[in-house]
Structure formats: C-alpha cells, structure tokens
Amino acid sequence: GLGLAITRRLVDLQHGQIQAMSGGRGHGSTFRIQIPVETEEACSEADTILSQPISDRTLARRILLVEDHEETRTTLSQLLTRRGHSVVAASTVAAARAQAQENAFDLVISDLGLPDGDGHELMAQLHSVYRLPGIALSGYGMDEDIARSGKSGFFTHLTKPVDIRNLETAIATAPLPAAT
C-alpha cells in the first residue's frame, strides 16, 4: 500500500528502478531495487545546492513546521534555516497551537497525520484565527486528498517524500498571511 508508493517515489527520486516478483498468492514477494552510484563530485554538487541560502527574490519566512517524525522534522528545519527562514518546529497539534499563540508566523508547513490530532483540523484553526497560509505534507496525494487539504486552508499539498525544490517553490509562492 502506502509503503510501496513511498518506496517507489524514493527510488524514482534517485533515478533508480524497482521490480516486484512473486510466485503467486501465499508465496511471498521479492522486491529488487537498483540505485545508480553517484560520484563524489555529484554528491558534493547536490550538498552545495541543498545548503544554498534563499535568493534575494525569495522572502525569508517565519515558518511553523509541524511534523511528528523526528528525523524529518530535524532535516526540514535545518534545510529551511540554511535557506534563511526562521523555523519553529512542533511535533504535535497541541505544541503547534501553543507556538502559534506565542509567536508570529508567516506560514505553516504541516504533516497531516499527527499523534494527537489531524493536520487538517489544525490548519483550519490556524487559518481561521491567525489567517496563516499552509503547505500540507502527506504520504497521500490522490485528488481527494489534495481537495481536502485545500478545504482546510492549505494553499498547496506536497506528497512525501518531499522534493526540496518543490518545497522551495511552494514557500516562494505562499501568500502572505492576511491581517487579523
């Protein structure tokens, strides 16, 4: 189900191939993944691109990042901070609400599946009370998932694993929060 879809996306991002083989029902499955080897030069070039600050044309944002997976939260926070954004991270709906009460933000980037609630409900509240725009992060990307995100106040929906260039584009095109 979802695990295979995420795996396929990760393999595609690495310009690899995935094959599934099975002897039929009750015989299990074998998955073969091939990822091309990158040279040290290519890896250095990718590290340089990922650590570059945002351009002068892109507005640095005060971002509330809501993500329960610690490694994802830490990585996204570091990447966004290196690009010049101010990031406050939260791992739960309750923590995100508390941060929104204490700090001013320009943008919310939120996972939809959180341990103590739903990212859609959180976004609806933050959009209603603080007029914040939001970027949804989800493992699901069907038309109905994207439509639900739009109805709850997210202006865009990105499917995990998130491509940093797509996230940068979404941040750069995010509307400024409306005055409350």
N, C-alpha and C positions, 0 to 999 in steps of 0.2 A: 504494500500500500504506500503510505507516505514515505517510509524509509527508502524504498526503491526509487521513488520520484526524486528524493533529495540526493541519493547516491548518483542517479543519472545526471542531475544538474551539476554536481561537483565534478564528475568525470568530464562532462561537456565543457565546463569552465577550464579544465586542464587540457583540453583538446585531445582527450582520450577516447577510448572505446569500451563499451561494456557488453558482455554477451551472457545470456542466461541459457542454461541447458538443464533438461530434466528427462528422466526415463519414464515419466508419467506419474499419475496420482499415486501417492504412497511411497515414491522412490526418492523424495528429496529434490533439491535443486543445487546446481553449481553455478556460481557467478564468476566470470572471468573479467578482470578489469586491466586494461593496458593504458598506462600513462606515459607519454613521451618524456624522456630525460632532458632536462634543461641544462644548458651550460652555466657555469658560474657567472659569465658575463650577462646572460639573460636574467638570472636571478638578481644580480646587482642592479640592473636596469629597472626591474619591477619594484625592488625595495626603494629606489630613488623616486619613482613615480608615486608610490603609496605614501611616502613621507613628505611630499612637497606640500607647502602651505597653500591655502586657497589663493586664487588670483585676486588682483586688485579689483576686478569687476564683480567678484562674489562677496556679498555682505557676510561678515562674520556674525554668527547667530549664537544666542543663548539657548542651548538645547537641553530639554529634559528627556533623557534616554531611559526608557523603561524596558528592561529585559531581564528575565529571571535566570537565564543560563549565564553563569559567572564568566566563563571564558569569552563568550560572545560579547557580553556587556563590557568587559575589560578591553577587548580588542577594538570594538567600535568606539569606545570612549577615547582610547589612545589615538586612533586614526583621526577622529574628528578634532581632537585637541591639537594634534600636529598640524592640522589644516587651519588653525587659528580660531576655531569655535570654542566657546565656553560651554563645558558639558557637566551636567549634574546627573548622576546615574542613580536609578532606583530599581529594586528587584521585585517589588510588589505594588499592587494597586494602592494600598494604604501608604506606603512610603512615597509613591508618586504624588498622591493627594497632599501629603504633608509638605513635600518640596514645593508644590505649586502654590500653597498658601504662604510659604516663607520667602519665595524667590520670584523674580520676574523672568519669564521666558518668552522667546520669540517663536518657539517651535517645539513640538513633541514628536519624538520617534519612539513608537511603542510596538512591542510584541503583542500579539492578540491573546495568546494563551498564557495566563499568569496564575501563580499558585493560589492567590486569594481572590480572584475575580476575573473579569473579562476586559480585554483591552478596548473593545467596542464601547462598553459602558463607561470606562474611564475617559475615553476620548470624547464621548458625548457630553460628559460633565465638564471637562476642561475646555471644550469648545464653547459650551453654553455660558459658563461662569467667567472664564478668562479670555474668551474669543481667540483661543490658540489654534493655529492650523496644525495638522498632524500627518505624519508618514507612518502607515501601517507596515509592520514586518510580520510575515506569516509563512508557514510551510505550505499553505494552501493558496492557490492562485486561480481558481475557477472564476468564471464570470459572476456567479452569485456571491462568491467571497469578496470580490472587488466591489460589487454593488453594495454589499452590506457595510463595507468599510466607508464608502462614500456617504451612506446614510447616517453613519455615526459621527461624521465630522472630519474624517481623514480626507485630505485632498489628493492623496495618491497611495497606492498599495504596492509594496515590493515583496517578491517571493524569496524566501530563504533557500539556499544561502545567498545573501545579498552581494551583488557586484558593487564594489565601492564606487565605480564610475556612475552607476545608476543612482546610488545614494547621493553622490555629489550633485548630480543634475537635479534631483528632487529637492535638495536643500537650496540650491541656487534659484530654483523657480518657485519656492514656497512663498505664499503670500505673507506679508507682514501681519501680525496679529491686529485685529480691529480694536479700536479704542473701546474700553468698557465704560 
